[in-house]
Amino acid sequence: MAGDSETASWRSDLAKVDVWYASFGSNMWKPRFLCYIQGGQAAGMKKACVGAMDKTPPKETTWGTFPNRLFFGRESTVTWGEGGSAFLNPLTNLSDQTHMCFYRITLEQFNDVLFQENGMKVDSDTPLFDLAAMQLVQNNGSIPLAKAGWYGNVVCVGKESDIPILTMTCTLSVLEKFTSGEVPLRPPAKAYANTLVMGLVEGGRLSEEEAWAYIDNAASKPL
């Protein structure tokens, strides 16, 4: 079937390219991130993930800190229930500091994470983010995706070992709606926040007390 061959074609092409996927939210906790790769659900999740087509675990994991604002918004999610989700201001501000966990995965797997983060099916004939987009995002800093959900903006925050570090967040137009109050800011659900804390603590970034203070600060500070 033509559709199958088209899918196989983009997947085989993007499987040859590595990227760092940088998480600032629940995916900082590796067991939760692996749900997007291998399927299933981690502690606290109300819904299982289908996983990526290629279920190979990340080749490497590392951490970094970036001058972008972490905040929490929207009313609730299917996965975590009532409470805000983590977002990153795509614009940098030297007074802000956000911890991110990087996973070295293929660009094919990155697309499957993008699909799942945006509530889309992974068995697509076309990628959301192809090689041309990857070149563009390195030049422009961020790219809003044509068809996506809450995390429809791919942001390149730098490079590690000459490999682009990509994350996903809201678009600038949605950021303006968060700022104006048109889209609500909400503190995260306890189970969701706990996942971020476990990621930060198990990753050796912060103590548990520091991690909770970090989350509380991000959730309470106005945009």
N, CA, C and O of each residue as an XYZ file, in Angstrom:
892
protein
N       0.833     -1.198      0.000
C       0.000      0.000      0.000
C       0.869      1.249      0.000
O       1.917      1.294      0.644
N       0.414      2.269     -0.737
C       1.213      3.493     -0.868
C       1.439      4.152      0.485
O       2.546      4.593      0.796
N       0.376      4.213      1.287
C       0.497      4.858      2.598
C       1.547      4.198      3.461
O       2.324      4.868      4.141
N       1.564      2.858      3.427
C       2.541      2.124      4.229
C       3.967      2.425      3.783
O       4.862      2.592      4.611
N       4.171      2.492      2.466
C       5.522      2.743      1.968
C       5.959      4.174      2.267
O       7.132      4.426      2.541
N       4.999      5.120      2.215
C       5.328      6.509      2.555
C       5.729      6.613      4.024
O       6.704      7.281      4.370
N       4.964      5.945      4.878
C       5.275      5.954      6.306
C       6.646      5.343      6.551
O       7.460      5.887      7.297
N       6.886      4.205      5.910
C       8.171      3.523      6.080
C       9.315      4.407      5.607
O      10.395      4.408      6.197
N       9.072      5.160      4.540
C      10.117      6.003      3.963
C      10.534      7.120      4.917
O      11.723      7.292      5.185
N       9.563      7.884      5.432
C       9.971      8.983      6.319
C      10.562      8.439      7.609
O      11.482      9.031      8.174
N      10.044      7.330      8.068
C      10.568      6.760      9.310
C      12.008      6.282      9.138
O      12.853      6.529      9.998
N      12.286      5.608      8.045
C      13.653      5.105      7.854
C      14.635      6.260      7.675
O      15.782      6.176      8.116
N      14.188      7.339      7.030
C      15.064      8.508      6.852
C      15.368      9.182      8.195
O      16.520      9.494      8.495
N      14.335      9.400      8.987
C      14.518     10.135     10.246
C      15.133      9.263     11.342
O      15.658      9.776     12.330
N      15.064      7.947     11.158
C      15.680      7.034     12.125
C      17.208      7.118     12.087
O      17.886      6.667     13.011
N      17.740      7.700     11.011
C      19.202      7.795     10.856
C      19.776      9.039     11.534
O      20.993      9.209     11.605
N      18.896      9.903     12.029
C      19.331     11.196     12.577
C      19.035     11.242     14.076
O      17.918     10.951     14.503
N      20.032     11.606     14.861
C      19.829     11.732     16.307
C      19.547     13.177     16.700
O      20.062     14.117     16.094
N      18.719     13.330     17.725
C      18.488     14.630     18.360
C      18.491     14.405     19.871
O      18.367     13.277     20.348
N      18.632     15.488     20.597
C      18.365     15.455     22.036
C      16.953     15.987     22.241
O      16.646     17.107     21.833
N      16.099     15.197     22.867
C      14.798     15.713     23.285
C      14.965     16.207     24.715
O      15.345     15.436     25.597
N      14.686     17.479     24.949
C      14.853     18.080     26.272
C      13.497     18.241     26.941
O      12.602     18.891     26.400
N      13.350     17.650     28.113
C      12.099     17.743     28.867
C      12.254     18.650     30.078
O      13.248     18.587     30.802
N      11.245     19.498     30.280
C      11.189     20.354     31.468
C      10.013     19.953     32.363
O       9.827     20.521     33.439
N       9.218     18.968     31.913
C       8.023     18.555     32.645
C       8.146     17.139     33.187
O       9.209     16.732     33.655
N       7.051     16.396     33.121
C       7.032     15.058     33.726
C       8.015     14.101     33.066
O       8.445     13.130     33.687
N       8.376     14.367     31.805
C       9.322     13.476     31.121
C      10.743     13.567     31.681
O      11.616     12.795     31.284
N      10.976     14.502     32.597
C      12.278     14.508     33.285
C      12.460     13.220     34.088
O      13.585     12.777     34.322
N      11.347     12.629     34.504
C      11.417     11.345     35.211
C      11.452     10.242     34.161
O      10.483     10.046     33.427
N      12.555      9.532     34.090
C      12.769      8.591     32.982
C      11.669      7.539     32.841
O      11.249      7.267     31.716
N      11.177      6.929     33.940
C      10.102      5.938     33.759
C       8.872      6.513     33.053
O       8.187      5.807     32.312
N       8.596      7.802     33.289
C       7.460      8.417     32.606
C       7.803      8.658     31.126
O       6.979      8.399     30.249
N       9.013      9.153     30.853
C       9.387      9.388     29.458
C       9.359      8.092     28.655
O       8.938      8.080     27.498
N       9.803      7.016     29.264
C       9.846      5.738     28.545
C       8.454      5.254     28.130
O       8.332      4.414     27.238
N       7.410      5.773     28.768
C       6.042      5.443     28.324
C       5.811      5.950     26.902
O       5.098      5.316     26.124
N       6.409      7.084     26.565
C       6.283      7.629     25.213
C       7.101      6.837     24.195
O       6.818      6.873     22.997
N       8.105      6.131     24.674
C       8.938      5.327     23.778
C       8.444      3.878     23.733
O       8.237      3.317     22.658
N       8.262      3.290     24.897
C       7.960      1.858     24.965
C       6.493      1.543     25.242
O       6.087      0.382     25.207
N       5.696      2.579     25.518
C       4.287      2.363     25.827
C       4.072      2.110     27.310
O       5.024      1.916     28.065
N       2.800      2.115     27.721
C       2.462      1.841     29.116
C       2.243      3.110     29.917
O       2.153      4.205     29.362
N       2.159      2.950     31.232
C       1.958      4.112     32.089
C       2.776      3.985     33.360
O       2.995      2.890     33.878
N       3.221      5.129     33.847
C       4.021      5.187     35.070
C       3.121      5.586     36.237
O       1.953      5.925     36.047
N       3.678      5.541     37.439
C       2.926      5.878     38.652
C       2.300      7.264     38.527
O       2.951      8.217     38.099
N       1.029      7.358     38.905
C       0.328      8.640     38.896
C      -0.438      8.929     37.622
O      -1.318      9.791     37.609
N      -0.117      8.220     36.546
C      -0.778      8.472     35.265
C      -2.148      7.790     35.220
O      -2.312      6.670     35.704
N      -3.120      8.478     34.636
C      -4.480      7.940     34.528
C      -4.718      7.231     33.194
O      -5.746      6.582     33.003
N      -3.769      7.360     32.283
C      -3.959      6.831     30.934
C      -2.624      6.308     30.408
O      -1.580      6.925     30.618
N      -2.669      5.172     29.726
C      -1.443      4.591     29.165
C      -1.078      5.268     27.848
O      -1.937      5.811     27.152
N       0.203      5.226     27.522
C       0.703      5.733     26.238
C       0.863      4.563     25.269
O       1.108      3.430     25.683
N       0.724      4.848     23.987
C       0.915      3.787     22.989
C       2.399      3.521     22.752
O       2.788      2.413     22.385
N       3.218      4.539     22.964
C       4.648      4.393     22.714
C       5.004      4.710     21.273
O       4.133      4.928     20.431
N       6.295      4.730     21.010
C       6.804      5.013     19.669
C       6.818      3.738     18.835
O       6.750      2.631     19.370
N       6.907      3.905     17.534
C       7.047      2.740     16.650
C       8.377      2.027     16.931
O       8.443      0.799     16.983
N       9.427      2.828     17.111
C      10.742      2.290     17.477
C      10.875      2.413     18.992
O      10.970      3.519     19.523
N      10.882      1.291     19.675
C      10.858      1.294     21.140
C      12.254      1.210     21.774
O      12.393      0.889     22.955
N      13.274      1.500     20.978
C      14.646      1.493     21.493
C      14.816      2.579     22.557
O      14.440      3.727     22.318
N      15.374      2.247     23.724
C      15.558      3.272     24.764
C      16.540      4.358     24.315
O      17.306      4.147     23.375
N      16.522      5.513     24.978
C      17.468      6.583     24.631
C      18.916      6.096     24.704
O      19.271      5.292     25.565
N      19.735      6.596     23.792
C      21.152      6.203     23.756
C      21.930      6.819     24.914
O      22.865      6.215     25.441
N      21.533      8.027     25.300
C      22.205      8.739     26.395
C      21.186      9.626     27.093
O      20.146      9.971     26.532
N      21.508      9.984     28.327
C      20.694     10.943     29.083
C      21.637     11.925     29.762
O      22.650     11.526     30.336
N      21.300     13.212     29.695
C      22.098     14.216     30.396
C      21.173     15.358     30.819
O      19.969     15.308     30.570
N      21.729     16.370     31.447
C      20.922     17.480     31.971
C      21.533     18.818     31.599
O      22.725     18.916     31.308
N      20.706     19.835     31.615
C      21.176     21.196     31.396
C      20.212     22.182     32.034
O      19.106     21.822     32.436
N      20.649     23.424     32.120
C      19.821     24.499     32.665
C      19.763     25.622     31.642
O      20.779     25.990     31.052
N      18.565     26.165     31.434
C      18.377     27.160     30.379
C      17.623     28.387     30.889
O      16.802     28.284     31.800
N      17.911     29.559     30.292
C      17.274     30.805     30.740
C      15.880     31.004     30.135
O      15.617     31.984     29.439
N      15.011     30.059     30.419
C      13.622     30.138     29.952
C      12.704     29.931     31.148
O      13.050     29.215     32.088
N      11.554     30.550     31.111
C      10.612     30.487     32.228
C       9.743     29.226     32.146
O       9.092     28.970     31.134
N       9.748     28.451     33.227
C       8.829     27.323     33.384
C       7.541     27.845     34.010
O       7.580     28.628     34.959
N       6.394     27.409     33.474
C       5.121     27.772     34.097
C       4.116     26.647     33.874
O       4.360     25.725     33.095
N       2.995     26.734     34.563
C       1.969     25.693     34.481
C       0.640     26.322     34.076
O       0.225     27.340     34.630
N      -0.017     25.702     33.105
C      -1.264     26.275     32.629
C      -2.232     25.244     32.081
O      -1.896     24.070     31.922
N      -3.427     25.702     31.799
C      -4.602     24.938     31.358
C      -5.226     24.222     32.555
O      -4.602     24.062     33.604
N      -6.475     23.797     32.366
C      -7.286     23.328     33.496
C      -6.961     21.904     33.951
O      -6.867     21.630     35.147
N      -6.791     21.007     32.981
C      -6.619     19.593     33.325
C      -6.092     18.836     32.114
O      -6.089     19.352     30.996
N      -5.647     17.609     32.349
C      -5.203     16.747     31.253
C      -5.806     15.361     31.421
O      -6.184     14.956     32.520
N      -5.886     14.648     30.313
C      -6.397     13.275     30.347
C      -5.461     12.389     31.171
O      -5.907     11.494     31.889
N      -4.164     12.649     31.056
C      -3.172     11.785     31.713
C      -3.079     12.015     33.213
O      -2.873     11.067     33.970
N      -3.228     13.265     33.655
C      -2.971     13.589     35.063
C      -4.185     14.123     35.811
O      -4.139     14.249     37.035
N      -5.263     14.436     35.114
C      -6.452     14.952     35.787
C      -6.398     16.465     35.982
O      -5.762     17.180     35.208
N      -7.075     16.939     37.025
C      -7.170     18.378     37.286
C      -5.796     18.968     37.584
O      -4.973     18.349     38.258
N      -5.563     20.171     37.073
C      -4.298     20.860     37.338
C      -3.573     21.212     36.056
O      -3.829     20.638     34.998
N      -2.663     22.168     36.170
C      -1.959     22.680     35.001
C      -0.864     21.757     34.496
O      -0.345     20.912     35.225
N      -0.531     21.945     33.226
C       0.589     21.241     32.588
C       1.790     22.176     32.515
O       1.645     23.398     32.531
N       2.974     21.583     32.434
C       4.196     22.381     32.332
C       4.367     22.922     30.916
O       4.173     22.210     29.930
N       4.732     24.192     30.844
C       5.083     24.835     29.580
C       6.364     25.634     29.794
O       6.733     25.963     30.922
N       7.022     25.934     28.695
C       8.254     26.715     28.734
C       8.049     27.953     27.872
O       7.583     27.857     26.737
N       8.397     29.107     28.414
C       8.392     30.303     27.571
C       9.491     30.130     26.524
O      10.662     29.999     26.880
N       9.130     30.128     25.234
C      10.158     29.914     24.213
C      11.181     31.049     24.131
O      12.264     30.879     23.571
N      10.826     32.205     24.693
C      11.743     33.346     24.684
C      12.625     33.297     25.932
O      12.143     33.021     27.031
N      13.896     33.563     25.757
C      14.823     33.488     26.887
C      14.776     34.759     27.731
O      14.457     35.845     27.247
N      15.103     34.583     28.998
C      15.201     35.694     29.941
C      16.258     35.287     30.961
O      16.100     34.284     31.657
N      17.317     36.049     31.047
C      18.454     35.646     31.880
C      18.112     35.535     33.365
O      18.868     34.939     34.132
N      16.980     36.104     33.775
C      16.594     35.986     35.188
C      15.867     34.668     35.473
O      15.618     34.330     36.630
N      15.532     33.935     34.420
C      14.851     32.644     34.589
C      15.837     31.495     34.440
O      16.858     31.613     33.762
N      15.513     30.390     35.083
C      16.377     29.212     35.007
C      15.514     27.957     35.092
O      14.824     27.731     36.086
N      15.561     27.155     34.051
C      14.760     25.930     34.011
C      15.661     24.719     33.792
O      16.518     24.711     32.909
N      15.447     23.708     34.608
C      16.184     22.446     34.467
C      15.531     21.602     33.378
O      14.306     21.512     33.290
N      16.366     20.991     32.557
C      15.846     20.091     31.527
C      16.685     18.824     31.465
O      17.911     18.854     31.561
N      15.983     17.714     31.300
C      16.643     16.426     31.094
C      16.647     16.136     29.600
O      15.605     16.192     28.948
N      17.827     15.823     29.057
C      17.948     15.533     27.619
C      18.034     14.025     27.401
O      18.756     13.317     28.105
N      17.294     13.561     26.427
C      17.367     12.159     26.000
C      17.817     12.124     24.544
O      17.235     12.784     23.684
N      18.848     11.352     24.287
C      19.309     11.221     22.900
C      18.503     10.121     22.215
O      18.648      8.937     22.517
N      17.656     10.542     21.293
C      16.777      9.628     20.563
C      16.865      9.965     19.074
O      17.530     10.929     18.693
N      16.207      9.187     18.249
C      16.217      9.503     16.820
C      15.150     10.553     16.514
O      14.223     10.773     17.293
N      15.309     11.187     15.369
C      14.312     12.168     14.936
C      12.969     11.481     14.666
O      11.915     12.100     14.811
N      13.008     10.227     14.281
C      11.762      9.463     14.135
C      11.066      9.342     15.495
O       9.867      9.596     15.605
N      11.815      8.957     16.521
C      11.229      8.830     17.859
C      10.747     10.184     18.379
O       9.707     10.274     19.033
N      11.505     11.225     18.085
C      11.090     12.574     18.501
C       9.717     12.908     17.913
O       8.873     13.495     18.590
N       9.502     12.535     16.660
C       8.193     12.756     16.044
C       7.098     11.985     16.779
O       5.991     12.492     16.961
N       7.409     10.772     17.197
C       6.401      9.982     17.905
C       6.098     10.566     19.290
O       4.974     10.457     19.780
N       7.098     11.180     19.915
C       6.845     11.899     21.170
C       5.970     13.127     20.884
O       5.022     13.410     21.616
N       6.301     13.842     19.817
C       5.498     15.006     19.408
C       4.042     14.619     19.153
O       3.120     15.286     19.624
N       3.847     13.539     18.407
C       2.483     13.072     18.131
C       1.729     12.839     19.447
O       0.605     13.309     19.622
N       2.359     12.115     20.354
C       1.680     11.748     21.601
C       1.452     12.962     22.502
O       0.401     13.078     23.133
N       2.425     13.859     22.562
C       2.267     15.069     23.386
C       1.125     15.945     22.871
O       0.516     16.698     23.630
N       0.848     15.838     21.586
C      -0.190     16.665     20.981
C      -1.497     15.911     20.743
O      -2.378     16.382     20.024
N      -1.607     14.730     21.360
C      -2.849     13.975     21.281
C      -3.144     13.412     19.907
O      -4.304     13.232     19.538
N      -2.085     13.130     19.142
C      -2.246     12.624     17.782
C      -1.789     11.171     17.694
O      -1.041     10.694     18.547
N      -2.243     10.478     16.661
C      -1.839      9.086     16.463
C      -0.434      9.025     15.872
O      -0.040      9.883     15.081
N       0.314      7.999     16.266
C       1.698      7.896     15.789
C       1.793      7.298     14.382
O       2.812      7.464     13.712
N       0.750      6.610     13.932
C       0.841      5.948     12.615
C       0.469      6.921     11.495
O      -0.532      6.748     10.799
N       1.301      7.942     11.347
C       1.046      8.994     10.362
C       1.859      8.764      9.087
O       2.979      8.255      9.128
N       1.271      9.148      7.962
C       1.983      9.046      6.681
C       3.085     10.091      6.553
O       3.987      9.960      5.726
N       3.002     11.126      7.381
C       3.990     12.208      7.304
C       4.460     12.581      8.706
O       3.695     12.471      9.664
N       5.699     13.017      8.834
C       6.175     13.464     10.144
C       5.641     14.863     10.460
O       5.284     15.615      9.554
N       5.590     15.199     11.727
C       5.274     16.575     12.118
C       6.494     17.470     11.952
O       6.380     18.670     11.704
N       7.672     16.850     12.096
C       8.913     17.623     12.154
C       9.974     16.872     11.355
O      10.529     15.878     11.823
N      10.250     17.359     10.139
C      11.155     16.631      9.243
C      12.558     17.245      9.229
O      12.865     18.128     10.030
N      13.393     16.774      8.321
C      14.783     17.249      8.258
C      14.859     18.732      7.901
O      15.707     19.458      8.419
N      13.968     19.175      7.016
C      13.952     20.598      6.648
C      13.585     21.452      7.863
O      14.161     22.518      8.083
N      12.624     20.969      8.640
C      12.222     21.694      9.854
C      13.370     21.748     10.856
O      13.546     22.742     11.560
N      14.151     20.667     10.913
C      15.264     20.658     11.864
C      16.329     21.686     11.473
O      16.923     22.329     12.338
N      16.563     21.835     10.183
C      17.499     22.876      9.739
C      16.956     24.263     10.082
O      17.683     25.137     10.554
N      15.670     24.436      9.834
C      15.025     25.728     10.053
C      15.024     26.116     11.532
O      15.278     27.271     11.875
N      14.738     25.155     12.400
C      14.645     25.477     13.828
C      16.012     25.866     14.394
O      16.097     26.651     15.339
N      17.076     25.316     13.814
C      18.414     25.687     14.284
C      18.754     27.125     13.888
O      19.530     27.799     14.565
N      18.166     27.583     12.788
C      18.386     28.966     12.353
C      17.443     29.944     13.054
O      17.841     31.046     13.432
N      16.192     29.525     13.222
C      15.155     30.440     13.728
C      14.931     30.364     15.234
O      14.365     31.282     15.828
N      15.371     29.275     15.849
C      15.163     29.118     17.294
C      13.909     28.354     17.650
O      13.911     27.564     18.594
N      12.827     28.579     16.900
C      11.598     27.821     17.158
C      10.759     27.749     15.891
O      10.870     28.590     14.999
N       9.916     26.721     15.834
C       9.024     26.526     14.681
C       7.649     26.094     15.180
O       7.516     25.030     15.785
N       6.618     26.917     14.931
C       5.264     26.446     15.231
C       4.836     25.420     14.184
O       5.047     25.617     12.987
N       4.242     24.341     14.640
C       3.834     23.275     13.727
C       2.441     23.560     13.172
O       1.585     24.122     13.854
N       2.238     23.162     11.930
C       0.977     23.473     11.243
C      -0.219     22.819     11.922
O      -1.264     23.446     12.100
N      -0.058     21.560     12.298
C      -1.189     20.852     12.917
C      -0.703     20.182     14.194
O      -0.055     19.136     14.157
N      -1.018     20.785     15.290
C      -0.587     20.217     16.565
C      -1.469     20.774     17.671
O      -2.318     21.633     17.434
N      -1.256     20.273     18.877
C      -2.077     20.680     20.008
C      -1.345     21.644     20.925
O      -0.775     22.640     20.480
N      -1.373     21.329     22.215
C      -0.801     22.227     23.218
C       0.699     22.427     23.055
O       1.230     23.488     23.383
N       1.380     21.406     22.547
C       2.843     21.474     22.427
C       3.229     21.569     20.948
O       3.989     20.756     20.422
N       2.678     22.587     20.310
C       2.826     22.736     18.865
C       3.950     23.654     18.443
O       3.939     24.175     17.328
N       4.921     23.861     19.314
C       6.046     24.738     18.997
C       7.337     24.002     19.354
O       7.604     23.744     20.527
N       8.130     23.667     18.348
C       9.419     23.006     18.600
C      10.482     24.092     18.744
O      10.616     24.973     17.894
N      11.225     24.007     19.829
C      12.236     25.020     20.153
C      13.606     24.351     20.223
O      13.768     23.307     20.854
N      14.578     24.960     19.573
C      15.966     24.492     19.666
C      16.673     25.362     20.704
O      16.833     26.567     20.508
N      17.092     24.747     21.803
C      17.707     25.520     22.891
C      19.234     25.487     22.841
O      19.898     26.094     23.681
N      19.788     24.781     21.860
C      21.241     24.728     21.734
C      21.687     23.412     21.136
O      20.918     22.717     20.471
N      22.954     23.079     21.386
C      23.507     21.806     20.911
C      24.314     21.152     22.025
O      24.856     21.824     22.902
N      24.378     19.853     21.968
C      25.204     19.058     22.884
C      25.889     18.007     22.025
O      25.221     17.238     21.334
N      27.221     17.969     22.064
C      27.992     17.061     21.191
C      27.617     17.274     19.723
O      27.559     16.330     18.935
N      27.366     18.529     19.382
C      27.016     18.944     18.019
C      25.671     18.383     17.536
O      25.396     18.362     16.336
N      24.848     17.934     18.473
C      23.512     17.421     18.146
C      22.486     18.424     18.683
O      22.578     18.831     19.842
N      21.515     18.827     17.867
C      20.527     19.817     18.329
C      19.743     19.327     19.550
O      19.373     18.157     19.647
N      19.501     20.256     20.475
C      18.672     19.990     21.657
C      17.305     20.609     21.381
O      17.173     21.828     21.266
N      16.293     19.754     21.277
C      14.947     20.204     20.923
C      13.978     19.977     22.074
O      14.017     18.947     22.747
N      13.121     20.944     22.282
C      12.025     20.747     23.221
C      10.734     21.175     22.545
O      10.751     21.668     21.417
N       9.619     20.988     23.230
C       8.322     21.352     22.656
C       7.499     22.073     23.713
O       7.465     21.672     24.876
N       6.842     23.139     23.289
C       6.053     23.938     24.216
C       4.920     24.604     23.441
O       4.619     24.217     22.312
N       4.297     25.605     24.053
C       3.214     26.317     23.373
C       3.788     27.330     22.378
O       4.962     27.694     22.449
N       2.954     27.766     21.471
C       3.359     28.800     20.513
C       3.358     30.166     21.202
O       2.802     30.326     22.289
N       3.983     31.133     20.563
C       4.018     32.492     21.124
C       2.612     33.092     21.209
O       2.315     33.860     22.124
N       1.754     32.740     20.255
C       0.382     33.275     20.292
C      -0.378     32.725     21.501
O      -1.168     33.441     22.116
N      -0.140     31.458     21.839
C      -0.784     30.885     23.031
C      -0.141     31.454     24.296
O      -0.826     31.667     25.296
N       1.153     31.697     24.258
C       1.829     32.324     25.403
C       1.171     33.666     25.739
O       0.980     33.997     26.909
N       0.831     34.427     24.708
C       0.150     35.714     24.928
C      -1.199     35.508     25.615
O      -1.619     36.322     26.437
N      -1.872     34.410     25.266
C      -3.171     34.116     25.892
C      -3.000     33.713     27.361
O      -3.834     34.042     28.205
N      -1.910     32.996     27.653
C      -1.603     32.694     29.059
C      -1.339     33.999     29.820
O      -1.822     34.188     30.936
N      -0.571     34.884     29.203
C      -0.192     36.144     29.851
C      -1.413     37.023     30.111
O      -1.514     37.666     31.155
N      -2.337     37.043     29.153
C      -3.531     37.895     29.285
C      -4.594     37.276     30.190
O      -5.499     37.968     30.658
N      -4.479     35.972     30.433
C      -5.482     35.291     31.242
C      -6.575     34.630     30.421
O      -7.469     33.986     30.970
N      -6.504     34.789     29.098
C      -7.501     34.147     28.230
C      -7.424     32.623     28.357
O      -8.444     31.934     28.349
N      -6.190     32.111     28.474
C      -5.975     30.694     28.798
C      -5.435     30.665     30.228
O      -4.467     31.362     30.531
N      -6.048     29.868     31.114
C      -5.697     29.972     32.537
C      -4.336     29.380     32.904
O      -3.892     28.384     32.331
N      -3.698     30.019     33.866
C      -2.548     29.428     34.551
C      -3.104     28.632     35.724
O      -4.014     29.093     36.413
N      -2.560     27.437     35.953
C      -3.038     26.580     37.040
C      -1.856     25.837     37.658
O      -0.978     25.377     36.928
N      -1.813     25.708     38.977
C      -0.777     24.863     39.579
C      -0.964     23.414     39.131
O      -2.079     23.004     38.810
N       0.109     22.647     39.106
C      -0.004     21.253     38.653
C      -0.700     20.360     39.673
O      -0.687     20.639     40.872
N      -1.306     19.285     39.182
C      -1.853     18.249     40.066
C      -0.710     17.654     40.881
O       0.438     17.633     40.438
N      -1.034     17.177     42.067
C       0.001     16.643     42.969
C       0.767     15.483     42.319
O       1.994     15.426     42.397
N       0.043     14.563     41.683
C       0.708     13.403     41.064
C       1.638     13.842     39.936
O       2.716     13.280     39.745
N       1.203     14.849     39.200
C       2.015     15.369     38.093
C       3.259     16.071     38.638
O       4.375     15.825     38.180
N       3.051     16.945     39.617
C       4.184     17.658     40.221
C       5.174     16.674     40.838
O       6.387     16.872     40.770
N       4.650     15.626     41.430
C       5.509     14.619     42.054
C       6.416     13.945     41.023
O       7.549     13.572     41.324
N       5.901     13.799     39.812
C       6.694     13.196     38.735
C       7.863     14.103     38.360
O       8.973     13.626     38.123
N       7.612     15.407     38.308
C       8.695     16.361     38.038
C       9.736     16.307     39.150
O      10.941     16.324     38.898
N       9.245     16.242     40.381
C      10.154     16.198     41.534
C      11.021     14.941     41.476
O      12.230     15.007     41.695
N      10.404     13.800     41.182
C      11.185     12.551     41.098
C      12.241     12.639     40.006
O      13.357     12.145     40.169
N      11.886     13.269     38.894
C      12.864     13.444     37.826
C      14.047     14.282     38.272
O      15.199     13.927     38.022
N      13.762     15.390     38.929
C      14.824     16.299     39.380
C      15.694     15.664     40.462
O      16.912     15.845     40.478
N      15.060     14.923     41.362
C      15.804     14.298     42.465
C      16.619     13.107     41.960
O      17.811     12.997     42.249
N      15.973     12.220     41.206
C      16.688     11.039     40.706
C      17.759     11.415     39.689
O      18.741     10.695     39.510
N      17.556     12.554     39.025
C      18.564     13.039     38.079
C      19.725     13.740     38.761
O      20.688     14.141     38.108
N      19.633     13.886     40.082
C      20.723     14.502     40.838
C      20.793     16.013     40.697
O      21.824     16.618     40.991
N      19.692     16.632     40.245
C      19.711     18.087     40.046
C      19.416     18.852     41.327
O      20.066     19.852     41.631
N      18.417     18.367     42.081
C      17.967     19.079     43.275
C      17.621     18.073     44.369
O      17.351     16.904     44.096
N      17.633     18.552     45.609
C      17.092     17.736     46.700
C      15.569     17.755     46.578
O      15.014     18.551     45.820
N      14.901     16.890     47.316
C      13.433     16.858     47.240
C      12.842     18.200     47.679
O      11.908     18.710     47.060
N      13.388     18.755     48.739
C      12.902     20.051     49.236
C      13.121     21.147     48.186
O      12.235     21.963     47.932
N      14.301     21.151     47.590
C      14.605     22.149     46.551
C      13.699     21.970     45.333
O      13.261     22.945     44.721
N      13.428     20.718     44.994
C      12.596     20.437     43.817
C      11.169     20.935     44.025
O      10.579     21.529     43.122
N      10.614     20.695     45.210
C       9.258     21.186     45.481
C       9.222     22.711     45.474
O       8.265     23.310     44.984
N      10.255     23.333     46.011
C      10.323     24.805     46.008
C      10.420     25.330     44.572
O       9.825     26.353     44.231
N      11.169     24.626     43.750
C      11.330     24.993     42.334
C       9.984     24.929     41.607
O       9.637     25.834     40.848
N       9.227     23.850     41.846
C       7.905     23.689     41.218
C       6.936     24.749     41.747
O       6.211     25.378     40.976
N       6.933     24.938     43.058
C       6.017     25.917     43.667
C       6.296     27.327     43.149
O       5.372     28.102     42.900
N       7.560     27.645     42.993
C       7.932     28.971     42.488
C       7.440     29.160     41.051
O       6.893     30.206     40.704
N       7.643     28.133     40.224
C       7.207     28.219     38.822
C       5.686     28.331     38.722
O       5.156     28.996     37.832
N       4.991     27.665     39.654
C       3.523     27.639     39.613
C       2.892     28.911     40.176
O       1.743     29.224     39.866
N       3.636     29.640     40.997
C       3.030     30.788     41.686
C       3.460     32.142     41.123
O       2.783     33.148     41.339
N       4.571     32.169     40.411
C       5.089     33.444     39.901
C       4.282     33.894     38.681
O       4.074     33.099     37.764
N       3.823     35.144     38.647
C       3.063     35.586     37.464
C       3.939     35.629     36.212
O       5.148     35.845     36.289
N       3.311     35.421     35.077
C       4.059     35.464     33.809
C       4.449     36.901     33.476
O       5.083     37.146     32.450
